[in-house]
Amino acid sequence: RQGHEYRVPGEKTGSWLGQRSQEDGEAQSYQVGQDPTASPMAATLILEPPAHITVRGPGPKQRVTLRASLRDEKGALFQAHARYRADAEGELDLERAPALGGSFAGLEPMGLIWAMEPDKPFWRLVKRDVQTPFVVELEVLDGHEPDAGRLLARELSLEESKFFKRYNAFLFSSLGPGLFPGIIDIYGVGGGLLEYRASLLAGHGFATLAVAFYDFDDLPKDFSNIHLDYFEEVVCYMLQHPQVKGPGVGLLGISLGADICLSMASFLKNISATVSINGSGSSGNSTIHYKQISIPPLGIDLKRIKVTFSGILDIVDIRNDIVEKFENPSMIPIEKAQGPILFIAGQDDHNWRSDLNVQTVSERLQAHGKEKPRIILYPGTGHYIEPPYFSMCPASVHKFFNKVVIWGGELRAHSKAQVDAWKQILSFFSQHLGGTHKGVSPKL
């Protein structure tokens, strides 16, 4: 809708990003008219809040096909399509009209976004550069044929943002005076620096630092050794920042990043809350170091790799068994953590068995006299639990093996889980770090 826009201005001397000008939770509206010419719109369509897509101009009860497309920074094309029928007035509102088939079926207002699939096999949708926009092209095509008929309309949606570098991290926060709860955001084995989740958290009032720990600038090129001293400096930097509210910070990590966060919570001071997304609770293929303490890797057995009929690797069972149950020396001593921890796990995770891992961690905590942690399990959900409406990545190249592996997940269940998990994360951090986000109950 022209006139609604997101602006994320950055200060030339700082590393802060602006907060959304629109109220949280208010949906963007997109109306596609009969004019097929493209017109730019500065608004967030891919991430949040949900888009409200309407089509005006078809004839009464006309059959149309909607197709959404975007290209990532490396040129890979992602697309989804769905078949619809306009109402008696010749209008189509995706919040009321169910898809009759295509990439998905049923009432799914954001289905054209989360159902996108890459044209390149085993390609994961990642926002690598938050300085540049995701451009989503929405087309309305005549008819329901596999290759739909003539183009009736086209619309573009843009998201604009800016950021500033600071060491091996980028700091995102709401623009304006005051103190903000701080969060440190860490991704996994893919390495490098991913900022898109941190920028989204900033839109909800959290000063969020996206941190790289290997394969970025002058950092180590592998992750065989994880040194918590490095992350301790990151925590100190956050707490010394004039716009970060103490006395502690929150941690958010996925996969190996989740295990780093659990290790930080176990050994470092001033950690107020931690969210682990599909972590293992142990030191997998890395040795975790903190001062004179080292947690040895659990290790893997490559003979346990299974190969699918199509040649894709299934590595879900390759990790060595946790002997001595939860007292295995490779397990992270999570009972030492001071702040609360939220464990999020996909029950179809094929990177490792995240649902069983969190149960082992829970047993360890209770054996040490701690309360049972909060655990949210999502059925039909794979390894890469991303922010809302990111397309699911069922398989891609694993950086450690340099081969395509299964990540798991069923499209609809995984996409629903991402929406709910994001709400749970925001609610958890607001509760334990201070904030205004309203609490929610798990929906899955």
Helices and strands as residue ranges (DSSP letters): E 28-32, E 51-56, E 63-71, E 77-85, E 91-93, H 111-114, E 117-118, E 136-142, E 151-157, E 165-166, E 169-172, E 180-186, H 196-202, E 207-211, E 225-227, H 228-240, E 244-254, H 256-267, E 271-277, E 287-290, E 293-295, G 302-304, E 306-307, E 313-314, G 325-327, G 334-336, E 341-346, H 354-367, E 374-378, E 395-398, E 403-406, H 411-433
